[in-house]
């Protein structure tokens, strides 16, 4: 490979040059032996087609949350076992199969070997490693307890990951049922209803209003089936654009927390996420203002972002955080404010927040387990109404036909 690089001499002079080698490590060794510092480098591959294909397939490989959890946990274990940071990352680079992650590990190692701190090296990949990850690594490096910080990162991300999986898992069952119902309905409209419609036309009986509606939908699906995906695409595009406006997003965020059953789960999951993130950051030595800012980036709902922004203002003015959480008990449950108040008074804010996180994670876990029990009868009623409407619409004209005969 051919590298173009920028380096800095001992006297501060910056220069550019090129170097041909099989690996990036050779480039670094060359710069190190000369006593210079590598500032930046770029691969200049003569075979641009091969390089383009390599970059394309590398970008296809997605870095999952579980990959980052494993990275933090394994790195912490290897550091505790006495391995240097660069060697630990090299070991993980050899074991990983994800090409994109393998490349990132290699880049991290080169940056660290070139004299950069670990958190600075991670900052180059802030699209992969979230702010909470980088900030906790920085606090760990500055405090001399990087392994402990990495363990805290792994635990924090693992808790968040499990919480998200539980919520998604609870939504799978009702989603599958609704999708199957829609597909069955479309099949019946296209293949079953037309045969019954032909019978009604032959007899010439007067049709009820509900039957006319079913026949209209059936004929529309058969004659204008191309319009259906276009219509759905337009609706999805409009919804997408509305949700990406400030007013639309705020309206949606207010709507979801007021939903029956799901609203409480959303409130409790956001409370758990807020408490877990802030607890991990404060416990790792990150200052309170920065912890609030990073937590603000972690939560997705704009209502929670607004509360955390106000919390930040209070802290900057020297006021307690609990005052703000008390004001918004319709968003954050009152238990959150009470525990934060105790934490502020006793100086054990991190441990109190961890208790809040554990409590609401358990609450969400229980509610998601109960969700299928609650949703199942609701779905059964919904299915019964849909089937009953269809049956009445199609069967009542049959009685008229029989009477005419």
N, C-alpha and C positions, 0 to 999 in steps of 0.2 A: 504494500500500500504506500501511496505517496501522501505525506502530510505537509500542510503549510501551517506554520506556527508562529506565534508571537512570544518573545521571552524578554526578561529584564535582567540586565547585568547588575553586578554588585554596586556600581556607581549610580544606578538608577536609569541608565540608558535602556530604552526599549527598542528592540529590533525585530525584523521579520525574516523568516528563512523557510526552506523546504527540507524534508528529510524522507528518505525511502527506507521502509522496514517492513517486516512481516507482522509485527505487533505494535501496539501503542506503548507497551512497556519499554520497548527499546528506545523509543523517542524520549520518554521520561528519563531513562538512565543516561542517555546522551546529554540531556540538559543538566541533570544533576551532577554529572562528572565535570562539566564545564564550570560549575559553581553558579550557574544562572538560575533564574526562577521562571518556570513555564507560566505564561499568562493565559494563553488560549491556543487551541489548535483546531484544524479542520482536515478531514480526509478528502483528498483529491483523487478519486478513483478514475483511472483512464477509461475503464469499461463502465460507462454511465448507465447502460441498459441493465447490466447485472446489478449495479448499485441501486437503481430505481426499483427493480423487482425485490431486492433484499429489504429495502425500506418499506415497500408496500406490504409484504407479508409479515414484517416485524410489527407494523402498526395494527395489523389484524388481531394479533394476540393481545387480549385484554388482561390488564392487571386487576385481579379480584381483591376484595377486602381480605379474604382469608390468606392470600399471598403476603400481604403486608403484616398481618398478625404473626404468621410463621416467621417472617423476616425479623421482626422485633424480638420475638421470643427466643428463636435460635441464636440470634446475635448476642442477646443477654447471657444465655447459657454458656456460649463459647468465651465471652469476655470474662465471666466468672471462673471459667476453667483455666484462665491464664493466657489465652491466645491474644495476639495483638489485633487491633481493629481491622487492619488491612488483610491480615491472614484469615481472620474470621469471615470477612466478606468474600475473599477468594475461595474459601471452602464452599460457601453457599452458592457462589457463581458456578462452580463445577457441578453442583448437585441439581440446580434448577433447570427445568426444561423450557420454560417460557422464554422465548428469544428476546422479547422486549425487556423483560426483567433482567435477563442475563447481561444485556447491553448496559442497563442502568447500573448494575453491580460493578461492571468493569469501569464505567465512567466515575463512579463514586471512589473506587480504589485509586484511580489515577489522580483524582483531585486531592484525596487525602495524602497520598504519597508525595504530591507536589507541595504540601505544606498547608493545605486548607483544613479548616476544622470540619468535623463531621456534619454539623448543622448547616454550614455554608455549602458543603457539597450537596446536601439534600435539597437546599433551596433552589438549585438548578432544576429540580424535578418537582416543583410545587404543584404541578398538574397531576402528579402521582401520589405524593406524600402530602396529606392534609396539614394545615397550619398547626393543629394541635400536636402532630407528630414532630414537626421540626422544632417547635417551641420547647417541648419537653426534652428533646435531645440536647438542645442548647443549654437548658437549665441543668441537665445531667452532666454535660461537659464542664460547665462553669463550677458546679458543685463537687466535681470529682466522683460522682456516683452514676456514671452512664449506664451501667448494667441495671441498676435499680430503676432508672428512668425508663429504660427500654421494657422492663417487665411491667411497669405501670402503663406504658403505652399499649402493650399487648393486651393487658387486662381490660383497659378502657375500650379499645377497639373491639375486643372479643364480646364484651357486654353489649355494645351498640349493635354489633353484627347479629348476635343472637336475638336481640329485641326486634330488629328489622325482619329477621327470618320468621319469627313467630307471627308478626302482624301480616306478612305476606302469605304465610301458610294458612292463616285463618281466612284469608280472602279467596283462596284457591277453590274451595268447595262451592260457595255460592256463585262464583264466576263461571265455573264449569257448568253448573246446572242451568244458569241463565243462557249461556252460549248454546248449549244443546237444545234448549227450548226454542230459541230463535231459529236454529237450523231446521228442527223438526217442523216448525210453523211455516218456514219458507218452502220446504219440500211438499207439505200438504197443500199450500196455496198454489203451487205450480202443477202438481200431478193429481191431487184428489179432487179439489174444488171444481176444476173445469169439467170433470165427468158428471158431477152432480148438477152443475150449471146447465149442461146440455139437456139433462132430463127435465129440469124446470122449464126450459124454453120450449121443449116439445109439447109439454102439457099446457103451457100458457097460464099457469096459476099466478096469482098476485103474491109477490114476495114481501116479507117483513123488512123493515129498515135495517136491522142488524145483518140480515142475509145479503142485502144489497151492498152493504159496506164490505163484507167478506169477499163478495164477487168482484167488487171494484178493485180491492187490493190484489186479488188473484190475477185479474186481467192486466193490471199495471205491472206486476212482477213478470208476467209472461211476455207482454208486448214491449216493455221498456226496461228490460233487465240491465241494459247498459247504463241507464240513468241512475240506477241504485248505487253502484260504487262511486259514481261521480258525485251524487248527492251526499253520500257519507263522507267523501273526501272534502267537500266544501264545508260541511258541518264541523269536521275535525279541524280544518284550517282556521275557521272562524273562532272556534273555541281556543285553539292554540294561540292565536293572535290576541284574543281578549285576556287570556291568562298571563301573557307577557307584557301587559300594560299594568301600571301601578294600581289603578283603580280596580281593574278586573281581578288582579291577584289578591288584593286586599278583600274584595267581596267574596272570592272563593275561599280564602283562609277563614273568614268569619263564618261562612256557610258550613265548612267541614267540622268545626268544633261545636256546632249546634246540632249536628246530626244525632238522632237517637242511637244509642248503643255505641256507634263508632266515635261519636264526639268525645265521650269519656276516655276511650282508648287513646285517641289522639292527644288529649290533654295530658294524660298520664305518661305517655311515651315521650312527649316533649319535655315534661318535667324531669323524667329519668335521664334523658339525654343532656339537658342543661346541667343537672346536678352532677352527673357522672363526669362530664367534660371539665367542668369548673373544679371539681374535687381533684381530679387527676393533675390538672395544671397547677393549682395552688400547692398541692402536696409535693409536686416535683420542684417547687421553688420559683415558679413563674409569678411575676408580680400580679396583683389583683386586677389592675386596669387592663393589662394585656390578656389575662385569663378571660375577662368579660368580653373583650373584643373577639377573641378566638371562638368563644362559645357562641357569640352572635353569628359568626360565619358557619358554625356547625348546624344550628337550627334552620329549618327551611321555611317555616310558617312566618309570614311578615308580622303578625301580631306579637309573636314571641320576640322577634328582632326589635320591635318598637319598645317593648318592655325592657329588654337588655340594654338598649341605647339609653333609656332613662336611668337605669341602674348605674350605668357608667357615669352619667352626669352627677348623680347623687354622691358616688364615691369620690369623684374629683372635688366636690364641694365639702367633703369630710362628713357627709351624712351616711347613716347606715343603709345597707342594701335592702334590708327587710322592710323598710318603709315603702319602697316601690312595689315589692311583691305583695304587700298587704293591700295596696290600692287595686291590684289586678287579680283578685281572687277568683274572678270569672274565667281567667286564663290559666293562672297557676293556682292549684288548690291551696287552701289556707295552711295546710301542713308544711308546705315549702317555706312560707314566710316565717312560721313559728320556729322551724328547725334552723333556718339561717339566723334568726334573731338570737337563738341560744348559742349558735356557733360564734357570732360576733361578740357576744357578752363574755363567753368563756375563752375566746382565743383558739377555739378548735373548729374553725369554719370548714376545713377540708374534711374532717371526719364526720361532721354533721351532714355535709352535702353527700358524702358517700352513703350515709344511712338513708337519706332521701332517695338516692339513686336505687339502692337495693330494694327499698320499700315499693317504689313505683314499678320497678322491673318485675317484681313478684306479682304486683297487682295486674300488670299488663299480661303477664304469663297466664294468670288464672282467668282473666277475662277472655283471652283468645281461645283458651280451652273450652270455656262456656259458650263461646260465640256460635259454634256449630249447633249446639243444643238450642240456642235461641233462634238462629236463622232458619233452621230446618222447618219448623212449623210455619214460619212466615212464607217460606218458599212453597210449601205444600198448599197454603191458602191461595197464593198467587197463581200457582199452576192450576189449582181447582177452578179458579175464576176464569182463567184463559180457556181451559178445556170446556168448561160449562158454557161460556159464551159461544164458542165454536160449535159445540154440539147443538145448542138451542137454535143457533142461526141456520144450521144445516138440516136438523131433524124436523123442526116445525113446518117448513114448506113440504116435507115428505108426507106429513099427515094431510095437508091440503091436496096433494097429488092423489093420495089414496081415496080421499072423499070424492074427488072428481071422477075417479074411476068407478 
